[in-house]
Amino acid sequence: MIEILVGSQMGAAEYAAEQVAETLEKAGYEVKLHLTPDLTLITRNSIWLVVTSTYGAGDLPDNIQPFVDQLAQDQTDLTTVSYAVITLGDSSYDTFCLAGKKISDLFASLGGRLLLPGLDIDVLTAELPEDQALVWLPEFIKTLP
């Protein structure tokens, strides 16, 4: 099971996550998309793929912030979780893709196992974020059991 956790403020990360989910399903993987991640609804003995944007000054989008806060407050054990992170950001800011780094660092501190380096997508490039995510996806699939 691949749990896709979405952090999206304006919709671009959500759309990229939907494209990734559709592609993974077509490849035969069982996928669950969480547009408002809730720890009680997410399997911990699984793969977590976070697709998030960076908002404001490196902040997490409003829809994923409560989930991240709960993990941090409860010091949730993530030793059974393997994860990867796709982050959308604007390279003109010094906090470029900081939300994804914050999430990755938190998951690692709670025992999660990073499958591969995350993908940082610069929204200032001409290529659509979902297209960049789909180019990266085969590398992610290679890490799956």
Backbone as a chain_set.jsonl record, in Angstrom:
{"seq": "MIEILVGSQMGAAEYAAEQVAETLEKAGYEVKLHLTPDLTLITRNSIWLVVTSTYGAGDLPDNIQPFVDQLAQDQTDLTTVSYAVITLGDSSYDTFCLAGKKISDLFASLGGRLLLPGLDIDVLTAELPEDQALVWLPEFIKTLP", "coords": {"N": [[0.853, -1.183, 0.0], [0.567, 2.158, -0.894], [0.586, 5.139, 0.607], [-0.464, 8.245, -0.175], [0.247, 11.377, 0.819], [-1.031, 14.523, 0.895], [-0.102, 17.903, 0.697], [-1.381, 20.851, 0.061], [-1.811, 24.133, -0.908], [-2.769, 25.851, -2.919], [-3.577, 24.115, -4.888], [-1.875, 23.008, -6.874], [-0.028, 21.048, -5.948], [-1.827, 19.114, -5.151], [-2.965, 18.374, -7.612], [-0.692, 17.316, -8.891], [-0.21, 15.161, -7.167], [-2.49, 13.63, -7.632], [-2.053, 12.847, -10.287], [0.267, 11.315, -9.976], [-0.737, 9.288, -8.302], [-2.625, 8.089, -10.007], [-0.934, 7.097, -12.02], [0.644, 5.279, -10.559], [-1.355, 3.471, -9.787], [-2.113, 2.454, -12.29], [0.192, 1.084, -12.797], [-0.13, -1.041, -11.187], [-0.066, -0.818, -8.422], [-1.42, -0.573, -5.118], [-3.05, 2.212, -3.995], [-3.645, 4.927, -1.803], [-5.074, 8.023, -1.556], [-4.625, 10.906, 0.324], [-6.112, 13.759, 0.906], [-6.517, 15.429, 3.002], [-4.539, 14.727, 5.266], [-4.799, 12.379, 7.914], [-3.763, 10.927, 10.763], [-5.044, 8.742, 11.973], [-6.217, 7.449, 9.879], [-4.317, 6.43, 8.242], [-2.202, 3.894, 7.165], [0.446, 2.598, 9.0], [2.295, 0.654, 8.493], [3.517, 0.806, 5.867], [4.21, 2.379, 2.669], [4.889, 5.767, 2.517], [4.188, 8.492, 0.547], [4.825, 11.722, 0.253], [3.384, 14.566, -1.145], [3.828, 17.782, -1.488], [3.365, 21.337, -1.322], [5.351, 24.286, -0.798], [4.639, 26.884, 1.32], [4.176, 30.364, 1.835], [6.686, 31.553, 3.978], [8.379, 29.198, 3.743], [6.61, 27.5, 4.92], [4.305, 24.847, 5.853], [1.503, 23.698, 3.946], [-1.885, 24.531, 4.873], [-3.633, 22.296, 5.012], [-2.086, 20.051, 5.651], [-0.635, 20.651, 7.87], [-1.846, 20.149, 10.533], [-1.622, 17.326, 10.671], [1.169, 16.935, 10.595], [1.847, 18.323, 12.921], [0.581, 16.673, 14.828], [2.05, 14.268, 14.558], [4.564, 15.169, 15.454], [4.005, 16.123, 18.07], [3.02, 13.818, 19.384], [5.167, 12.207, 19.116], [5.196, 10.079, 17.283], [5.82, 6.718, 16.446], [7.571, 5.856, 13.668], [8.927, 3.712, 12.619], [8.116, 1.609, 11.027], [7.574, 2.724, 8.637], [8.332, 3.566, 5.334], [9.471, 6.154, 3.242], [9.052, 8.876, 0.854], [9.499, 12.122, -0.608], [7.934, 14.622, -2.473], [8.301, 17.894, -3.397], [6.903, 21.038, -4.078], [7.983, 24.25, -5.007], [9.114, 27.687, -5.019], [11.842, 28.888, -6.554], [12.824, 31.442, -6.276], [12.7, 32.182, -3.698], [14.401, 32.056, -0.543], [13.625, 30.009, 1.003], [13.102, 27.824, -0.517], [11.343, 24.97, -1.279], [11.262, 24.192, 1.392], [9.237, 23.149, 3.042], [8.955, 20.422, 2.362], [11.463, 19.475, 3.167], [11.278, 19.891, 5.923], [9.241, 18.052, 6.575], [10.439, 15.621, 5.768], [12.689, 15.575, 7.47], [11.372, 15.411, 9.951], [10.007, 12.909, 9.727], [12.245, 11.213, 9.52], [13.413, 11.661, 12.026], [11.602, 10.39, 13.603], [11.961, 7.788, 13.08], [11.366, 6.881, 10.543], [12.113, 5.53, 7.272], [13.936, 6.799, 4.7], [13.378, 6.431, 1.3], [14.527, 7.343, -1.104], [16.335, 10.204, -2.362], [14.44, 13.196, -2.154], [12.209, 14.862, -4.473], [12.571, 18.048, -5.64], [10.596, 20.46, -6.945], [10.679, 23.161, -9.037], [8.489, 25.679, -9.386], [8.77, 27.761, -11.106], [9.824, 26.93, -13.467], [9.275, 26.035, -16.931], [8.197, 23.553, -17.32], [5.471, 21.524, -16.333], [4.52, 20.86, -12.92], [3.362, 18.299, -12.374], [4.244, 16.82, -14.553], [7.009, 16.797, -14.117], [7.051, 15.334, -11.754], [6.13, 12.863, -12.666], [8.247, 12.083, -14.299], [10.19, 11.583, -12.384], [9.051, 9.488, -11.01], [9.591, 6.691, -11.869], [12.073, 6.214, -10.621], [11.343, 6.234, -7.945], [9.602, 4.012, -7.957], [11.417, 1.946, -8.386], [12.473, 1.597, -5.844], [10.567, 0.305, -4.404], [9.159, -2.483, -2.596]], "CA": [[0.0, 0.0, 0.0], [1.255, 3.446, -0.94], [-0.245, 6.209, 1.159], [-0.013, 9.529, -0.71], [-0.156, 12.434, 1.74], [-0.995, 15.744, 0.103], [-0.096, 19.22, 1.316], [-1.592, 21.75, -1.066], [-2.463, 25.387, -0.545], [-3.438, 26.438, -4.078], [-4.064, 23.069, -5.77], [-0.878, 22.422, -7.78], [0.49, 19.805, -5.361], [-2.935, 18.147, -5.192], [-3.069, 17.87, -8.974], [0.478, 16.463, -9.116], [-0.43, 13.928, -6.398], [-3.512, 12.834, -8.335], [-1.41, 12.257, -11.464], [1.16, 10.27, -9.466], [-1.59, 8.186, -7.826], [-3.195, 7.423, -11.188], [0.151, 6.364, -12.678], [0.987, 4.136, -9.706], [-2.45, 2.493, -9.881], [-1.994, 1.811, -13.603], [1.346, 0.183, -12.709], [-0.509, -2.19, -10.365], [0.092, -0.58, -6.984], [-2.576, -0.128, -4.35], [-2.754, 3.587, -3.595], [-4.688, 5.672, -1.103], [-4.762, 9.446, -1.618], [-5.114, 11.622, 1.508], [-6.088, 15.196, 0.631], [-6.396, 16.025, 4.339], [-3.972, 13.602, 6.008], [-5.251, 12.13, 9.281], [-2.968, 9.791, 11.222], [-5.895, 7.589, 12.305], [-6.685, 6.822, 8.639], [-3.149, 6.098, 7.433], [-1.516, 2.676, 7.583], [1.852, 2.895, 9.324], [3.155, -0.39, 7.947], [3.341, 1.037, 4.439], [5.034, 3.401, 2.023], [4.27, 7.094, 2.508], [4.719, 9.427, -0.437], [4.301, 13.06, 0.521], [3.436, 15.527, -2.243], [3.445, 19.022, -0.815], [3.923, 22.609, -1.756], [5.874, 25.13, 0.263], [3.742, 28.032, 1.362], [4.689, 31.469, 2.64], [8.131, 31.565, 4.244], [8.815, 27.836, 4.005], [5.607, 26.856, 5.757], [3.509, 23.75, 5.327], [0.127, 24.072, 3.624], [-2.835, 24.411, 5.986], [-4.297, 20.996, 5.11], [-1.201, 19.003, 6.163], [-0.017, 21.113, 9.114], [-2.318, 19.428, 11.724], [-1.055, 15.979, 10.629], [2.581, 17.052, 10.981], [1.849, 18.691, 14.343], [0.227, 15.493, 15.62], [3.209, 13.372, 14.555], [5.617, 15.755, 16.28], [3.555, 16.173, 19.472], [2.886, 12.463, 19.935], [6.403, 11.483, 18.834], [4.701, 8.856, 16.672], [6.838, 5.782, 15.983], [7.462, 5.614, 12.233], [9.943, 2.73, 12.223], [7.559, 0.706, 10.014], [7.235, 3.549, 7.48], [9.33, 3.999, 4.36], [8.846, 7.338, 2.673], [9.704, 9.775, -0.094], [8.833, 13.424, -0.591], [7.954, 15.508, -3.637], [7.966, 19.234, -2.909], [6.801, 22.134, -5.032], [8.397, 25.511, -4.409], [9.511, 28.799, -5.88], [13.279, 29.04, -6.319], [13.201, 32.824, -6.01], [12.686, 32.331, -2.241], [15.473, 31.312, 0.127], [12.984, 28.869, 1.671], [12.703, 26.934, -1.618], [11.001, 23.587, -0.955], [11.542, 23.939, 2.806], [8.179, 22.325, 3.655], [9.31, 19.016, 2.165], [12.621, 19.161, 4.018], [10.765, 19.797, 7.296], [8.526, 16.781, 6.712], [11.42, 14.54, 5.682], [13.478, 15.573, 8.713], [10.508, 14.913, 11.025], [9.82, 11.463, 9.541], [13.513, 10.556, 9.863], [13.619, 11.752, 13.476], [10.653, 9.477, 14.241], [12.339, 6.425, 12.716], [11.015, 6.54, 9.163], [13.243, 5.211, 6.39], [13.885, 7.508, 3.423], [13.605, 5.508, 0.191], [15.417, 7.977, -2.065], [16.269, 11.661, -2.21], [13.189, 13.773, -2.604], [12.176, 15.655, -5.688], [12.217, 19.451, -5.451], [10.085, 20.987, -8.205], [10.645, 24.621, -9.098], [7.295, 26.068, -10.14], [9.12, 28.811, -12.064], [10.234, 26.342, -14.744], [8.19, 25.913, -17.905], [7.607, 22.216, -17.235], [4.428, 21.392, -15.314], [4.942, 20.064, -11.76], [2.948, 16.9, -12.476], [5.116, 16.17, -15.529], [8.286, 16.56, -13.453], [6.836, 14.246, -10.796], [6.014, 11.603, -13.41], [9.59, 11.722, -14.756], [10.888, 11.075, -11.189], [8.332, 8.335, -10.465], [10.262, 5.398, -12.044], [13.115, 6.058, -9.591], [10.607, 5.859, -6.741], [9.099, 2.649, -8.118], [12.552, 1.023, -8.223], [12.765, 1.384, -4.419], [9.44, -0.378, -3.756], [9.33, -3.931, -2.434]], "C": [[0.894, 1.239, 0.0], [0.254, 4.498, -0.486], [0.321, 7.526, 0.625], [-0.624, 10.633, 0.147], [0.043, 13.772, 1.047], [-1.013, 16.981, 1.0], [-0.212, 20.238, 0.202], [-2.361, 22.978, -0.628], [-3.302, 25.93, -1.708], [-3.887, 25.397, -5.109], [-3.035, 22.406, -6.661], [-0.329, 21.102, -7.237], [-0.592, 18.724, -5.383], [-3.05, 17.542, -6.594], [-1.892, 16.944, -9.298], [0.303, 15.126, -8.402], [-1.452, 13.034, -7.09], [-2.919, 12.152, -9.559], [-0.477, 11.12, -11.063], [0.348, 9.058, -9.028], [-2.141, 7.396, -9.01], [-2.138, 6.567, -11.886], [0.557, 5.14, -11.869], [-0.095, 3.06, -9.769], [-2.387, 1.742, -11.207], [-0.835, 0.822, -13.63], [1.078, -0.994, -11.768], [-0.368, -2.016, -8.871], [-1.23, -0.16, -6.354], [-2.219, 1.222, -3.735], [-3.943, 4.166, -2.852], [-4.237, 7.126, -1.042], [-5.42, 10.153, -0.436], [-4.993, 13.12, 1.266], [-6.059, 16.018, 1.915], [-5.862, 14.912, 5.237], [-4.416, 13.568, 7.476], [-4.579, 10.849, 9.74], [-3.818, 8.551, 11.499], [-6.354, 6.836, 11.057], [-5.544, 6.335, 7.744], [-2.444, 4.875, 8.019], [-0.042, 2.988, 7.838], [2.802, 1.838, 8.79], [3.056, -0.321, 6.426], [4.363, 2.049, 3.934], [4.251, 4.703, 2.075], [4.974, 7.93, 1.453], [4.041, 10.764, -0.184], [4.465, 13.89, -0.744], [2.914, 16.834, -1.658], [4.031, 20.237, -1.505], [4.55, 23.279, -0.535], [5.09, 26.426, 0.196], [4.377, 29.126, 2.212], [6.204, 31.404, 2.765], [8.619, 30.172, 4.628], [7.844, 27.036, 4.84], [4.941, 25.688, 5.041], [2.118, 24.263, 4.964], [-0.816, 23.767, 4.791], [-3.415, 23.004, 6.129], [-3.407, 19.887, 5.672], [-0.566, 19.379, 7.504], [-0.532, 20.357, 10.353], [-1.761, 18.003, 11.807], [0.394, 15.996, 11.108], [2.699, 17.416, 12.461], [1.558, 17.49, 15.229], [1.393, 14.507, 15.692], [4.278, 13.874, 15.526], [5.234, 15.743, 17.752], [3.558, 14.796, 20.117], [4.17, 11.656, 19.825], [6.063, 10.082, 18.288], [5.849, 8.006, 16.137], [6.608, 5.486, 14.497], [8.47, 4.586, 11.74], [9.426, 1.724, 11.195], [7.207, 1.447, 8.722], [8.477, 3.803, 6.626], [8.682, 5.138, 3.592], [9.717, 8.029, 1.62], [8.876, 11.047, -0.138], [9.034, 14.134, -1.929], [7.5, 16.877, -3.137], [7.938, 20.223, -4.07], [7.197, 23.422, -4.321], [8.827, 26.504, -5.462], [10.975, 29.12, -5.576], [13.713, 30.485, -6.103], [13.183, 33.124, -4.506], [13.827, 31.536, -1.629], [14.925, 30.116, 0.911], [12.469, 27.858, 0.643], [12.539, 25.499, -1.139], [11.27, 23.214, 0.509], [10.483, 23.062, 3.471], [8.503, 20.845, 3.525], [10.48, 18.591, 3.021], [12.177, 19.016, 5.473], [10.08, 18.463, 7.526], [9.503, 15.616, 6.699], [12.25, 14.436, 6.955], [12.654, 15.034, 9.884], [10.34, 13.402, 10.913], [11.084, 10.711, 9.932], [13.737, 10.556, 11.371], [12.702, 10.802, 14.243], [10.876, 8.022, 13.811], [11.965, 5.999, 11.316], [12.259, 6.337, 8.314], [13.04, 5.883, 5.032], [14.251, 6.547, 2.297], [14.598, 6.046, -0.834], [15.337, 9.479, -1.871], [14.977, 12.197, -2.808], [13.337, 14.542, -3.897], [11.731, 17.06, -5.327], [11.847, 20.024, -6.814], [10.008, 22.505, -8.107], [9.469, 25.034, -9.977], [7.574, 27.187, -11.136], [9.575, 28.256, -13.415], [9.015, 26.185, -15.646], [7.471, 24.571, -17.796], [6.6, 22.135, -16.085], [4.903, 20.527, -14.156], [4.569, 18.583, -11.879], [3.808, 16.149, -13.489], [6.481, 15.865, -14.916], [8.174, 15.403, -12.461], [6.779, 12.9, -11.516], [7.358, 11.149, -13.984], [10.381, 11.089, -13.613], [10.315, 9.739, -10.717], [9.008, 6.978, -10.702], [11.385, 5.146, -11.026], [12.487, 5.65, -8.263], [10.156, 4.406, -6.817], [10.215, 1.619, -7.942], [12.844, 0.71, -6.759], [11.682, 0.563, -3.722], [9.68, -1.872, -3.667], [8.535, -4.717, -3.462]], "O": [[1.839, 1.35, 0.781], [-0.781, 4.714, -1.116], [1.456, 7.884, 0.936], [-1.843, 10.803, 0.195], [1.159, 14.114, 0.658], [-1.817, 17.093, 1.924], [0.751, 20.469, -0.529], [-3.438, 22.871, -0.042], [-4.416, 26.412, -1.5], [-4.514, 25.756, -6.106], [-3.298, 21.317, -7.171], [-0.181, 20.14, -7.99], [-0.296, 17.551, -5.609], [-3.214, 16.33, -6.736], [-2.083, 15.897, -9.917], [0.626, 14.077, -8.959], [-1.291, 11.814, -7.125], [-3.246, 10.999, -9.842], [-0.431, 10.084, -11.727], [0.706, 7.924, -9.347], [-2.12, 6.165, -9.002], [-2.42, 5.441, -12.295], [0.789, 4.072, -12.437], [0.215, 1.869, -9.8], [-2.587, 0.528, -11.243], [-0.86, -0.154, -14.379], [1.946, -1.844, -11.571], [-0.535, -2.978, -8.121], [-2.046, 0.518, -6.978], [-1.211, 1.353, -3.04], [-5.096, 3.931, -3.214], [-3.155, 7.429, -0.541], [-6.625, 10.019, -0.217], [-3.91, 13.691, 1.401], [-5.626, 17.17, 1.911], [-6.641, 14.225, 5.899], [-4.406, 14.582, 8.173], [-4.808, 9.789, 9.157], [-3.361, 7.429, 11.282], [-6.83, 5.705, 11.161], [-5.778, 5.883, 6.623], [-2.133, 4.83, 9.209], [0.632, 3.572, 6.99], [3.996, 2.099, 8.647], [2.579, -1.252, 5.777], [5.244, 2.504, 4.664], [3.074, 4.735, 1.714], [6.198, 8.061, 1.461], [2.836, 10.914, -0.384], [5.539, 13.92, -1.344], [1.725, 16.975, -1.371], [5.057, 20.163, -2.181], [4.306, 22.885, 0.606], [4.905, 26.993, -0.881], [5.045, 28.833, 3.204], [6.914, 31.223, 1.776], [9.198, 29.98, 5.698], [8.209, 26.007, 5.408], [4.999, 25.556, 3.818], [1.61, 25.174, 5.617], [-0.568, 22.861, 5.588], [-3.665, 22.557, 7.249], [-3.927, 18.869, 6.13], [-0.02, 18.519, 8.195], [0.291, 19.949, 11.173], [-1.459, 17.524, 12.9], [0.795, 15.169, 11.927], [3.55, 16.88, 13.169], [2.204, 17.302, 16.259], [1.692, 13.972, 16.759], [4.825, 13.106, 16.317], [6.055, 15.389, 18.599], [4.03, 14.62, 21.24], [4.264, 10.554, 20.366], [6.568, 9.065, 18.762], [6.742, 8.512, 15.457], [5.575, 4.932, 14.12], [8.829, 4.589, 10.562], [10.227, 1.048, 10.551], [6.611, 0.866, 7.815], [9.528, 4.2, 7.13], [7.483, 5.102, 3.318], [10.922, 7.8, 1.517], [7.706, 11.056, 0.243], [10.149, 14.231, -2.442], [6.438, 17.001, -2.526], [8.827, 20.239, -4.922], [6.802, 23.66, -3.179], [8.894, 26.187, -6.649], [11.306, 29.567, -4.479], [14.874, 30.727, -5.774], [13.603, 34.203, -4.087], [14.185, 30.469, -2.129], [15.696, 29.304, 1.424], [11.514, 27.127, 0.907], [13.49, 24.888, -0.65], [11.481, 22.042, 0.82], [10.808, 22.302, 4.383], [8.341, 20.092, 4.484], [10.499, 17.477, 3.545], [12.643, 18.122, 6.178], [10.304, 17.813, 8.547], [9.404, 14.716, 7.533], [12.486, 13.339, 7.46], [13.171, 14.286, 10.715], [10.512, 12.688, 11.9], [11.009, 9.682, 10.604], [14.199, 9.562, 11.931], [12.982, 10.448, 15.388], [10.082, 7.139, 14.137], [12.222, 4.858, 10.933], [13.319, 6.896, 8.596], [12.092, 5.573, 4.31], [15.31, 5.92, 2.332], [15.414, 5.295, -1.37], [14.38, 9.98, -1.281], [14.493, 11.712, -3.83], [14.444, 14.832, -4.351], [10.648, 17.252, -4.774], [12.674, 20.07, -7.724], [9.361, 23.057, -7.217], [9.463, 24.765, -11.178], [6.701, 27.53, -11.933], [9.699, 28.999, -14.389], [7.875, 26.202, -15.183], [6.293, 24.457, -18.133], [6.864, 22.63, -14.989], [5.62, 19.551, -14.378], [5.364, 17.713, -11.526], [4.076, 14.961, -13.305], [7.05, 14.801, -15.163], [9.091, 14.59, -12.341], [7.322, 11.909, -11.026], [7.583, 9.949, -14.139], [11.158, 10.161, -13.839], [11.022, 8.948, -10.093], [8.999, 6.157, -9.785], [11.618, 4.008, -10.62], [13.037, 4.818, -7.541], [10.309, 3.653, -5.855], [9.978, 0.537, -7.405], [13.409, -0.343, -6.461], [11.858, 0.165, -2.57], [10.318, -2.464, -4.538], [8.571, -5.948, -3.461]]}, "num_chains": 1, "name": "protein.A"}
